[in-house]
Amino acid sequence: MSSRRMLLGMQFGNGYGAQVTSWRAPNVDPKNYTDIDAVVRYAQAAERGKIQFLFLPDTPALSSDLTHEAPQMTLDPLLTLAAVARGTSRIGMVATGSTTFIEPYNLARQFKALDVMSHGRAGWNPATTSDPNAAANFGQTIAERPERYGRAHEVIQIVQALWGSWEEDAWIADPTTGIFADPAKVRPVNLGGQYVSSRGPLPIPPSEQGQPVLFSAGGGEYGLTLAGRYASGVIGSTFSIDDARAQRDAAREAAGAAGRDPDEVKFFAGLMPAIAPTVRDAVERRMLLGTNTFPQRVPYLGQMLGLRLDPRQIDEPLTAEQLAAARPSPYDPRAPRAFEVANQGWTLREILGHGVIDYHPTPVGPASVTADHMQEWFEAGAVDGFWVSIDTYEDGIDTFVDEVVPLLQERGLFHEDYEGKTLRDHLGAAPQYGLDPRVSGVGVAH
């Protein structure tokens, strides 16, 4: 049996779960949005399952329909993870930080501070924010993609240079000699480009892993170039093994083109499991969460199936005539799954309860269904691991940890315990301190 083991990250957001209506789920305190103790408790549950890292998506804007939905993002990713760092000891913590609206010095200081506070467990997902609502919060408009990604390259390189502005042995802290640090080894970076610049240095020495690990969650040619040059982890969105394998291969090829070892980049496919003792129970769980949202999704389900569907039919299955006319949309990768479920005789509400419109695949039923999905994709060489989005944190994380993780461990697919102490250890990421000399100089000048 291969010694290769899958890696697992977990989506971490608003104190409720990945479903927008999880704030209404049974046994959930609806005020958890501002309860940091609950968030820390959920992180501890994930750590109990030996999950390698938490991943916090973020955008600097409020874009939810607050009538029925809680905001999906945490109050503030770095402040949240600072609290999590104090309540955990091993799990990695990756936060999104905008390269478009945050200056590189601020990003460098905040993420390296988190890295030091957590003893080397921090990671950064540089995001080229494209939300006009976010731009408006900074009195700006969204720039064209080439400009946003050009700025991103400059920001990342300056941030990494700032992280290395203390040499690794610069901090002496010797009370006998009275020497705190060697000033000759704490130097400005003096980097600047077309969009951003910084003098430095930071007031922060290295962490146990040196500096935070970089992730990428952007798609397209521009995002792939960013991932290939800088990322150790890539979060993907894909609904088939073939597409996942293609995305993983593309990330590895981009790393090789940037002069890096392709094995330095780990690809994580998204997963949104619906776990319960039976398929019926799992569907019922999702339907309860979808009480207010499913009716408005019926027309979109119709588009996926090439039909004009009326929300008034939500508690009925497709008619024989509708089934005969249905065709999965070639423009939506989720459509084949929706078509498959529709042909099993479920009602429209139950079809939606199968998660067919979720933004990642949704295995439905006992824990073994989720474990089988993960095993199939992993053994097919389509992924290095998964980014798991739990529907409701309050009971869902424990269910995944207590039911899915042991199955993966029994099958030899997932580790039994943390082998190292840092995020870089968990991922098997290459050592790095400061700017990677193999990819330096893209749009940045001294």
C-alpha positions as CSV (number, residue, x, y, z in Angstrom):
1,M,0.0,0.0,0.0
2,S,1.3,3.5,-0.8
3,S,2.5,5.6,2.1
4,R,0.8,8.6,0.5
5,R,-1.8,10.2,2.8
6,M,-4.5,12.7,2.0
7,L,-4.5,16.1,3.6
8,L,-7.6,17.8,5.0
9,G,-8.6,21.4,5.5
10,M,-11.9,22.6,6.9
11,Q,-13.9,25.7,5.9
12,F,-14.2,28.0,8.8
13,G,-16.6,30.9,8.8
14,N,-19.4,32.6,10.7
15,G,-19.9,30.5,13.8
16,Y,-22.8,28.5,12.3
17,G,-21.7,26.5,9.3
18,A,-21.2,26.5,5.5
19,Q,-25.0,26.6,4.8
20,V,-26.4,30.1,4.8
21,T,-29.3,29.1,7.1
22,S,-27.3,27.0,9.5
23,W,-27.9,29.7,12.2
24,R,-31.5,28.3,12.4
25,A,-30.5,24.7,12.9
26,P,-31.5,22.8,16.0
27,N,-29.3,23.2,19.0
28,V,-27.5,26.1,17.4
29,D,-27.3,29.4,19.4
30,P,-28.6,31.9,16.9
31,K,-26.2,34.5,18.5
32,N,-23.1,32.5,17.7
33,Y,-22.2,35.0,15.0
34,T,-20.4,37.1,17.7
35,D,-19.5,34.2,20.1
36,I,-15.8,33.7,19.8
37,D,-15.9,30.9,22.4
38,A,-18.2,28.9,20.1
39,V,-15.8,29.4,17.2
40,V,-12.8,28.3,19.3
41,R,-14.8,25.2,20.4
42,Y,-15.4,24.3,16.7
43,A,-11.7,24.7,16.0
44,Q,-10.9,22.4,18.9
45,A,-13.3,19.8,17.5
46,A,-11.5,20.0,14.1
47,E,-8.1,19.6,15.8
48,R,-9.4,16.6,17.7
49,G,-9.9,15.0,14.2
50,K,-6.2,15.8,13.3
51,I,-7.4,18.1,10.5
52,Q,-4.3,19.8,9.0
53,F,-5.7,23.3,8.7
54,L,-8.7,25.6,8.9
55,F,-9.3,27.9,5.9
56,L,-11.2,31.2,6.3
57,P,-12.6,32.7,3.1
58,D,-13.2,36.4,3.4
59,T,-14.1,39.5,1.5
60,P,-14.1,43.1,2.9
61,A,-17.8,43.6,2.2
62,L,-21.2,42.6,3.5
63,S,-23.0,40.8,0.6
64,S,-25.5,38.5,2.3
65,D,-29.3,38.8,2.2
66,L,-29.7,39.4,5.9
67,T,-33.4,38.8,5.8
68,H,-32.9,35.0,6.2
69,E,-29.1,34.5,5.8
70,A,-26.3,35.1,8.2
71,P,-23.1,36.6,6.7
72,Q,-20.8,33.8,5.6
73,M,-17.6,35.3,6.8
74,T,-16.3,35.5,10.3
75,L,-16.2,38.9,12.1
76,D,-12.5,39.4,11.1
77,P,-10.3,36.5,10.0
78,L,-7.1,37.4,11.7
79,L,-8.7,38.4,15.0
80,T,-10.7,35.2,15.0
81,L,-7.6,33.1,14.4
82,A,-5.7,34.9,17.1
83,A,-8.3,33.6,19.5
84,V,-8.2,30.2,17.9
85,A,-4.4,30.1,18.3
86,R,-4.8,30.5,22.0
87,G,-7.4,27.7,22.2
88,T,-5.5,25.1,20.0
89,S,-2.0,23.8,19.7
90,R,-1.5,22.0,16.4
91,I,-4.1,22.7,13.8
92,G,-3.0,25.1,11.0
93,M,-4.9,28.4,10.3
94,V,-5.2,29.9,6.9
95,A,-6.9,33.3,6.4
96,T,-7.7,35.3,3.3
97,G,-6.2,38.8,3.0
98,S,-6.9,41.1,0.1
99,T,-3.9,42.1,-2.1
100,T,-6.2,44.7,-3.7
101,F,-7.2,46.8,-0.7
102,I,-4.6,46.1,2.0
103,E,-1.1,47.5,1.9
104,P,1.8,44.9,2.0
105,Y,3.3,46.1,5.2
106,N,0.0,45.6,7.1
107,L,-0.5,42.2,5.6
108,A,3.1,41.2,6.4
109,R,2.9,42.4,10.0
110,Q,-0.5,40.9,10.8
111,F,0.1,37.5,9.3
112,K,3.6,37.1,10.7
113,A,2.3,38.2,14.1
114,L,-0.3,35.4,13.9
115,D,2.4,33.0,12.8
116,V,4.6,33.8,15.8
117,M,1.6,33.8,18.2
118,S,0.5,30.4,17.0
119,H,4.1,28.9,17.0
120,G,4.3,28.5,13.2
121,R,0.7,27.5,12.3
122,A,-0.4,30.4,10.1
123,G,-1.1,30.6,6.3
124,W,-2.2,33.4,4.0
125,N,-4.5,33.2,1.0
126,P,-3.8,36.3,-1.1
127,A,-7.0,37.3,-2.7
128,T,-7.4,39.7,-5.7
129,T,-10.7,41.1,-4.5
130,S,-13.1,41.7,-7.4
131,D,-16.3,42.6,-5.4
132,P,-17.6,46.1,-6.3
133,N,-19.1,46.3,-2.8
134,A,-15.7,45.8,-1.3
135,A,-14.2,48.4,-3.5
136,A,-16.8,50.9,-2.4
137,N,-15.8,50.3,1.2
138,F,-12.4,51.7,0.3
139,G,-13.6,54.5,-1.9
140,Q,-12.5,52.8,-5.0
141,T,-13.7,50.9,-8.0
142,I,-12.6,47.5,-9.2
143,A,-9.5,47.6,-11.5
144,E,-9.2,45.4,-14.5
145,R,-7.8,41.9,-13.9
146,P,-4.3,42.5,-15.3
147,E,-3.8,45.4,-12.9
148,R,-5.2,43.5,-9.9
149,Y,-3.0,40.6,-10.5
150,G,0.0,42.8,-11.3
151,R,-0.5,44.4,-7.9
152,A,-0.9,41.0,-6.3
153,H,2.5,39.8,-7.5
154,E,4.1,42.9,-6.1
155,V,2.3,42.7,-2.8
156,I,3.1,39.0,-2.3
157,Q,6.8,39.5,-3.0
158,I,7.1,42.6,-0.7
159,V,5.2,40.7,2.0
160,Q,7.6,37.7,1.8
161,A,10.6,40.0,1.7
162,L,9.3,41.8,4.8
163,W,8.8,38.4,6.5
164,G,12.5,37.7,5.9
165,S,13.7,41.2,7.1
166,W,15.0,39.6,10.3
167,E,17.7,37.1,9.5
168,E,16.9,33.7,11.1
169,D,19.6,34.2,13.8
170,A,19.1,38.0,14.3
171,W,17.2,37.6,17.6
172,I,19.7,37.0,20.4
173,A,17.8,38.1,23.6
174,D,20.8,37.5,25.9
175,P,20.4,39.1,29.3
176,T,24.0,38.5,30.2
177,T,25.4,40.5,27.3
178,G,22.5,42.8,27.2
179,I,22.1,42.2,23.4
180,F,18.5,41.9,22.3
181,A,19.1,41.6,18.5
182,D,21.9,42.1,16.0
183,P,20.9,45.2,14.1
184,A,23.1,44.2,11.2
185,K,20.8,41.3,10.6
186,V,17.5,43.3,10.8
187,R,17.4,45.2,7.6
188,P,15.0,47.2,5.4
189,V,13.8,45.6,2.2
190,N,13.4,48.8,0.1
191,L,11.2,47.1,-2.5
192,G,8.9,48.9,-4.8
193,G,7.0,48.3,-8.0
194,Q,4.3,50.0,-10.2
195,Y,1.6,49.6,-7.6
196,V,3.1,49.2,-4.1
197,S,6.3,49.6,-2.1
198,S,7.7,49.2,1.4
199,R,10.9,50.1,3.2
200,G,10.7,47.7,6.2
201,P,11.8,46.0,8.3
202,L,9.1,44.3,10.3
203,P,9.4,44.3,14.1
204,I,8.9,40.5,14.2
205,P,11.5,37.7,14.3
206,P,10.9,34.3,12.6
207,S,8.3,31.8,13.9
208,E,8.9,28.1,14.3
209,Q,8.2,27.6,10.6
210,G,10.0,30.7,9.6
211,Q,7.0,32.5,8.0
212,P,3.4,31.8,7.0
213,V,2.6,29.3,4.2
214,L,0.9,30.7,1.1
215,F,-2.4,29.3,-0.4
216,S,-4.3,30.1,-3.6
217,A,-8.0,29.9,-4.2
218,G,-8.2,31.9,-7.5
219,G,-9.0,30.4,-10.8
220,G,-8.2,31.1,-14.4
221,E,-4.9,31.8,-16.1
222,Y,-4.0,34.7,-13.8
223,G,-4.8,32.8,-10.7
224,L,-2.9,29.7,-11.9
225,T,0.2,31.8,-12.4
226,L,-0.1,33.2,-8.9
227,A,-0.5,29.7,-7.5
228,G,2.4,28.3,-9.5
229,R,4.8,30.9,-8.3
230,Y,3.9,31.2,-4.6
231,A,1.4,28.7,-3.2
232,S,1.9,25.5,-1.3
233,G,-1.8,24.8,-1.2
234,V,-4.5,25.3,-3.9
235,I,-8.2,25.3,-3.1
236,G,-10.1,24.1,-6.1
237,S,-13.8,23.9,-7.2
238,T,-14.6,20.9,-9.2
239,F,-17.4,18.3,-9.7
240,S,-15.6,15.4,-11.4
241,I,-12.5,13.3,-11.0
242,D,-11.3,14.2,-14.5
243,D,-11.7,18.0,-13.9
244,A,-10.0,17.7,-10.5
245,R,-7.1,15.8,-12.0
246,A,-6.8,18.5,-14.7
247,Q,-6.8,21.3,-12.2
248,R,-4.2,19.5,-10.1
249,D,-2.0,18.9,-13.1
250,A,-2.4,22.5,-14.2
251,A,-1.2,23.7,-10.7
252,R,1.7,21.4,-10.7
253,E,2.7,22.4,-14.3
254,A,2.5,26.1,-13.3
255,A,4.8,25.4,-10.3
256,G,7.3,23.7,-12.6
257,A,7.1,26.6,-15.1
258,A,8.0,28.9,-12.2
259,G,11.1,26.9,-11.4
260,R,9.6,25.0,-8.5
261,D,9.2,21.3,-7.8
262,P,5.6,20.4,-8.7
263,D,5.4,18.3,-5.5
264,E,5.6,21.6,-3.5
265,V,2.0,22.4,-4.5
266,K,-0.9,20.4,-2.9
267,F,-4.4,20.5,-4.5
268,F,-7.5,20.4,-2.4
269,A,-10.9,19.8,-3.9
270,G,-14.0,21.2,-2.1
271,L,-16.4,18.9,-0.4
272,M,-19.8,19.7,1.3
273,P,-20.9,16.4,2.9
274,A,-24.5,15.7,4.1
275,I,-23.9,13.0,6.8
276,A,-26.6,11.1,8.6
277,P,-27.5,7.4,9.3
278,T,-29.4,7.1,6.0
279,V,-29.8,9.0,2.8
280,R,-33.3,10.0,3.8
281,D,-32.1,11.4,7.1
282,A,-29.3,13.4,5.4
283,V,-31.8,14.8,2.9
284,E,-34.2,15.7,5.7
285,R,-31.4,17.5,7.5
286,R,-30.6,19.6,4.4
287,M,-34.3,20.3,3.7
288,L,-34.7,21.7,7.2
289,L,-31.8,24.1,6.5
290,G,-33.3,25.0,3.2
291,T,-36.8,25.9,4.4
292,N,-36.6,29.6,3.3
293,T,-34.2,29.2,0.4
294,F,-35.3,26.1,-1.6
295,P,-38.4,27.6,-3.2
296,Q,-36.4,30.4,-4.8
297,R,-33.9,27.8,-6.1
298,V,-36.5,25.8,-8.1
299,P,-36.2,27.9,-11.3
300,Y,-32.5,27.5,-11.3
301,L,-32.9,23.8,-10.8
302,G,-35.1,23.9,-13.9
303,Q,-32.3,25.6,-15.9
304,M,-29.9,22.9,-14.8
305,L,-32.3,20.3,-16.2
306,G,-33.4,22.2,-19.3
307,L,-37.0,22.6,-17.9
308,R,-39.3,25.5,-16.8
309,L,-40.1,24.6,-13.2
310,D,-42.7,26.2,-11.0
311,P,-41.9,26.6,-7.3
312,R,-45.4,25.4,-6.6
313,Q,-44.2,22.0,-7.7
314,I,-41.5,21.9,-5.0
315,D,-43.1,19.0,-3.1
316,E,-43.7,16.9,-6.1
317,P,-41.4,14.8,-8.3
318,L,-40.9,15.6,-11.9
319,T,-43.7,14.3,-14.1
320,A,-43.1,11.5,-16.6
321,E,-43.3,14.2,-19.3
322,Q,-40.8,16.4,-17.6
323,L,-38.4,13.5,-17.0
324,A,-38.6,12.6,-20.7
325,A,-37.8,16.2,-21.7
326,A,-35.1,16.8,-19.1
327,R,-31.5,17.2,-20.2
328,P,-28.5,18.1,-17.9
329,S,-27.2,21.5,-18.9
330,P,-23.8,21.3,-20.6
331,Y,-22.9,24.7,-19.0
332,D,-23.2,23.6,-15.3
333,P,-21.0,20.9,-14.0
334,R,-23.5,20.1,-11.3
335,A,-26.3,19.3,-13.7
336,P,-25.5,15.6,-14.3
337,R,-25.8,15.0,-10.6
338,A,-29.1,16.9,-10.4
339,F,-30.4,14.8,-13.4
340,E,-29.3,11.6,-11.7
341,V,-31.2,12.4,-8.5
342,A,-34.3,13.7,-10.4
343,N,-34.5,10.3,-12.1
344,Q,-34.6,8.5,-8.8
345,G,-38.1,9.9,-8.1
346,W,-37.4,12.5,-5.4
347,T,-39.5,15.6,-5.1
348,L,-37.9,18.9,-6.1
349,R,-37.4,19.9,-2.5
350,E,-35.7,16.5,-1.9
351,I,-33.5,17.0,-5.0
352,L,-32.3,20.3,-3.6
353,G,-31.8,18.5,-0.3
354,H,-29.2,16.4,-2.0
355,G,-27.1,19.5,-2.4
356,V,-27.2,19.5,-6.2
357,I,-26.8,23.3,-6.2
358,D,-24.1,23.4,-3.5
359,Y,-20.8,24.9,-4.8
360,H,-18.9,21.7,-4.1
361,P,-19.9,18.0,-4.5
362,T,-22.2,16.7,-1.7
363,P,-22.0,13.0,-0.8
364,V,-25.3,12.2,0.9
365,G,-26.0,9.5,3.5
366,P,-23.9,7.6,6.0
367,A,-20.2,8.5,6.8
368,S,-19.1,5.7,4.5
369,V,-20.6,7.5,1.5
370,T,-18.4,10.6,2.2
371,A,-15.3,8.4,2.9
372,D,-15.9,6.4,-0.4
373,H,-16.1,9.7,-2.4
374,M,-12.8,10.9,-0.8
375,Q,-11.1,7.6,-1.3
376,E,-12.1,7.3,-5.0
377,W,-10.9,10.8,-5.9
378,F,-7.7,10.5,-3.9
379,E,-6.7,7.1,-5.2
380,A,-7.5,8.3,-8.8
381,G,-4.7,10.9,-8.4
382,A,-7.2,13.8,-8.7
383,V,-6.4,15.4,-5.4
384,D,-3.9,15.7,-2.6
385,G,-6.7,16.3,-0.2
386,F,-10.0,18.0,0.5
387,W,-11.3,21.3,1.8
388,V,-14.4,20.1,3.8
389,S,-17.3,22.5,4.3
390,I,-19.5,21.4,7.1
391,D,-23.1,22.3,6.9
392,T,-23.7,23.1,10.6
393,Y,-20.6,23.3,12.8
394,E,-22.5,22.6,16.1
395,D,-22.9,18.9,15.4
396,G,-21.4,18.5,11.9
397,I,-17.7,18.8,12.8
398,D,-18.0,16.2,15.5
399,T,-19.9,13.9,13.1
400,F,-17.2,14.2,10.5
401,V,-14.4,13.7,13.1
402,D,-16.1,10.8,14.8
403,E,-17.4,9.0,11.8
404,V,-15.6,9.9,8.6
405,V,-12.0,10.4,9.9
406,P,-11.9,6.9,11.5
407,L,-12.9,5.3,8.3
408,L,-10.2,7.2,6.4
409,Q,-7.7,6.1,9.0
410,E,-8.8,2.5,9.0
411,R,-8.3,2.5,5.2
412,G,-4.8,3.9,5.5
413,L,-5.7,7.1,3.8
414,F,-5.3,9.7,6.6
415,H,-2.8,10.1,9.4
416,E,-3.4,9.0,13.0
417,D,-1.9,12.1,14.5
418,Y,0.0,15.2,13.8
419,E,3.6,14.3,12.8
420,G,4.9,17.9,13.3
421,K,4.0,21.1,15.0
422,T,3.7,23.7,12.2
423,L,1.5,24.2,9.2
424,R,4.5,23.7,7.0
425,D,5.1,20.4,8.7
426,H,1.5,19.3,8.3
427,L,1.6,20.0,4.5
428,G,5.1,18.8,3.9
429,A,5.7,22.3,2.5
430,A,9.2,23.2,1.5
431,P,11.2,25.4,3.9
432,Q,11.1,29.1,3.0
433,Y,12.2,32.2,4.7
434,G,11.9,35.5,3.0
435,L,11.2,35.9,-0.8
436,D,11.7,32.7,-2.8
437,P,14.7,33.5,-5.1
438,R,13.3,31.3,-7.8
439,V,10.3,33.5,-8.4
440,S,11.5,36.9,-7.3
441,G,11.5,40.1,-9.4
442,V,8.1,39.7,-11.1
443,G,7.0,43.3,-11.3
444,V,9.1,44.4,-8.3
445,A,12.2,46.5,-8.2
446,H,14.7,47.5,-5.5
